Amino acid sequence: MDHDTATATGEPHRRITPLTATERRQLSATLPNSYRKEASIRALAEKSNRSYGTIHKILEDAGVLFRKPGGQRKPLIENTTATS
């Protein structure tokens, strides 16, 4: 019996097949470089049609140093205008 359920946005859940060893090797070869070039884990998951957890695990197994959550912060700029 096949039940289709919807996500909060009303889109049907996508059924994802398990990763094969070949697919895991391919993702392990490409994802770390994409992540290091500032791609988010969520963007990589969406692009590869895999879950956040799967992508995180592949990156972790590849020895990737993870960025802090929330993205890169903009540096504070000091007010340099002089008051006379």
Secondary structure by P-SEA (a helix, b strand, c coil): cbbbbbccccccbbbbccccaaaaaaaaacaaaaaaacccaaaaaaaacccaaaaaaaaaaacccccccccccccccccccccc
